[in-house]
Amino acid sequence: MKNTIIFLLFSFLLLGCSEGGPVCYYLDATTGDDANSGLSPDKAWKTFANLEDVKLQPGEKVLLKRGEIFTGELEVSGQGTPENRIYVDAYGEGEQKPCIVGYDTSMYAARIYNSDYVTFQNLEIVNTGKEPLPYRSGLKVESTDYGVSRHIVVNNVTVRDVNGSLVKEKGGGCGIYIVNGGKEKVSVFDGLTIENCHILRCTRNAMIWAGYSSRQNWHPSKHTVIRGNLIEEVPGDGIVPIGCDSTLIEYNVMRNCPDVLPETEAAAGIWPWSCDNTLVQFNEVSDHKAPWDAQGFDSDWNCTGTVIQYNYSHDNYGGLVLVCNDGGADQSFNAGNLGTMVRYNISIGDGVRPKPTRAGMFSPAIHLAGPVKDSHITRNIIHVNRKPVMDIDRTMITLDSWGGYPDSTFISENVFYTPESSRFNLTESTHNFFDGNYYLGKFEKLPEDSKLHQTADYYQQEVLAKDENGYKGLALLMDTVEVAGSKGVFVNKEAIEEFFSQLRK
């Protein structure tokens, strides 16, 4: 059956490139020859050299043979249409993806540049130089002095072993780098989609943007979708949109993060910066080990309307979530952090940082820092387990300063469970409203909450009776779903909402 599917796929590709139809350019690193026409599998090119002079037209395809290794930098530029997209894809038998390997000094191994309606899929990218290079990436998606780059799709691409810098201030490095800007013409993306990709062993980050971040000159990319991607063995930031509006980030997994960042470095799993209306839902982040932060999720500064919901965070050095705003940033640049919503998330065994940060043993389950406003923390399950080291931070919530303090924070109907003494550190934050939360376990002192609950028979029966650590009982609120050839664990919307309904009875 599998061979039949492969044959049909190969036949479809050939059919799409029949005489009189769209042009297809074939590449075969073993039997190809750059003196060939490149217009059929038996006349394939050997390298990317001839593509440098090709301006791809609607419906055209660039096809790399499966199982082959191509050394160099693949440049893609073209204007497809909604009816006739441009494809960069694989052809031939077998399951092994064509692999593009950058040169020792390559800043990227593949680039999609100033394009519309391009689908880049079913390929593997490696960019490991002899020495780490700041800003090195595997795949670069770029729109510069172009205008609006529409509906680029990156699908089922493996990006691995990118050797960038570990230091953020020096430029870092990443698997997929999305860049927009330019001096002559405002350039943004509309409808960029990255899905079903596997990002493995990339330094420092997995997927990060560089766009218009200042509110003085803010031109957001819109309608970005980041879905179904698997991120493994990446030590820094996972998914970080910058200068975007209405971004959807869902069903992604980040796990097995190595503890290799310098002690100066802060990083987290999934978070927007300088973005509006970001929706982060149904993701799983675990094993983050950054020296500072290391939360599963973050609503960062210069953002409004961030929603973080139905996510699963577990076994991270940091907690479930950070909500922050740099109060010292110029107001002409920074819109602050307004209206963050954190709801229906599950955190199990987070906050297990085993060594001091720059602020000592610091790893609260929820951290609000700086003058964030109108933040809503609602119906989350924070299941803090026993800590492996005596002096680990056991704080449930910290609201502290970063050029100012949080104001108007609404914390309602959450489950806070801890088997060891915990506390709420509100420092000088103002207008905090705790309402109807469940404080289960040991706490030094509870915040003012007129509707508080200190027992919950339903939680005891459904969760603690099955496993004090919460993994077995809370697993009933989650689904296991295939993600980029592996498995991810995601919160089930109906199950967790029903759980809170039963809890309140």
HELIX and SHEET records of a PDB file:
HELIX    1   1 LYS A    2  GLY A   16  1                                  15    
HELIX    2   2 PRO A   41  LYS A   43  5                                   3    
HELIX    3   3 ALA A   49  ASP A   53  5                                   5    
HELIX    4   4 LYS A  168  LYS A  170  5                                   3    
HELIX    5   5 ARG A  215  ASN A  217  5                                   3    
HELIX    6   6 ASP A  457  TYR A  459  1                                   3    
HELIX    7   7 GLN A  460  LEU A  464  3                                   5    
HELIX    8   8 TYR A  471  LEU A  474  1                                   4    
HELIX    9   9 ALA A  475  LEU A  477  5                                   3    
HELIX   10  10 LYS A  493  LEU A  503  1                                  11    
SHEET    1   A14 CYS A  24  LEU A  27  0                                        
SHEET    2   A14 LYS A  61  LYS A  65  1                                        
SHEET    3   A14 ILE A  86  TYR A  91  1                                        
SHEET    4   A14 VAL A 118  GLN A 121  1                                        
SHEET    5   A14 VAL A 153  ASN A 155  1                                        
SHEET    6   A14 THR A 193  GLU A 195  1                                        
SHEET    7   A14 VAL A 225  ARG A 227  1                                        
SHEET    8   A14 LEU A 248  GLU A 250  1                                        
SHEET    9   A14 LEU A 279  GLN A 281  1                                        
SHEET   10   A14 VAL A 307  GLN A 309  1                                        
SHEET   11   A14 MET A 341  ARG A 343  1                                        
SHEET   12   A14 LYS A 373  THR A 378  1                                        
SHEET   13   A14 ASP A 407  SER A 412  1                                        
SHEET   14   A14 THR A 430  ASP A 435  1                                        
SHEET    1   B16 ILE A  69  THR A  71  0                                        
SHEET    2   B16 CYS A  99  VAL A 101  1                                        
SHEET    3   B16 GLU A 124  VAL A 126  1                                        
SHEET    4   B16 THR A 158  ASN A 163  1                                        
SHEET    5   B16 HIS A 198  THR A 203  1                                        
SHEET    6   B16 LEU A 230  GLU A 232  1                                        
SHEET    7   B16 VAL A 253  ARG A 255  1                                        
SHEET    8   B16 GLU A 284  SER A 286  1                                        
SHEET    9   B16 TYR A 312  HIS A 314  1                                        
SHEET   10   B16 ILE A 346  ILE A 348  1                                        
SHEET   11   B16 ILE A 381  HIS A 383  1                                        
SHEET   12   B16 VAL A 415  ASN A 425  1                                        
SHEET   13   B16 THR A 395  ASP A 400  1                                        
SHEET   14   B16 ILE A 366  ALA A 369  1                                        
SHEET   15   B16 VAL A 321  CYS A 324  1                                        
SHEET   16   B16 PHE A 297  SER A 299  1                                        
SHEET    1   C13 ILE A  69  THR A  71  0                                        
SHEET    2   C13 CYS A  99  VAL A 101  1                                        
SHEET    3   C13 GLU A 124  VAL A 126  1                                        
SHEET    4   C13 THR A 158  ASN A 163  1                                        
SHEET    5   C13 HIS A 198  THR A 203  1                                        
SHEET    6   C13 LEU A 230  GLU A 232  1                                        
SHEET    7   C13 VAL A 253  ARG A 255  1                                        
SHEET    8   C13 GLU A 284  SER A 286  1                                        
SHEET    9   C13 TYR A 312  HIS A 314  1                                        
SHEET   10   C13 ILE A 346  ILE A 348  1                                        
SHEET   11   C13 ILE A 381  HIS A 383  1                                        
SHEET   12   C13 VAL A 415  ASN A 425  1                                        
SHEET   13   C13 TYR A 438  PHE A 443  1                                        
SHEET    1   D 6 LEU A  74  VAL A  76  0                                        
SHEET    2   D 6 ALA A 110  TYR A 113  1                                        
SHEET    3   D 6 ARG A 136  THR A 144  1                                        
SHEET    4   D 6 GLY A 173  GLY A 181  1                                        
SHEET    5   D 6 ASN A 205  ALA A 210  1                                        
SHEET    6   D 6 ILE A 239  VAL A 240  1                                        
SHEET    1   E 2 VAL A 148  ARG A 150  0                                        
SHEET    2   E 2 VAL A 188  ASP A 190  1                                        
SHEET    1   F 2 SER A 221  LYS A 222  0                                        
SHEET    2   F 2 CYS A 244  ASP A 245  1                                        
SHEET    1   G 2 ALA A 266  ALA A 267  0                                        
SHEET    2   G 2 TRP A 292  ASP A 293  1                                        
SHEET    1   H 2 CYS A 303  THR A 304  0                                        
SHEET    2   H 2 ASN A 337  LEU A 338  1                                        
SHEET    1   I 2 MET A 478  VAL A 483  0                                        
SHEET    2   I 2 SER A 486  VAL A 491 -1                                        
END                                                                             
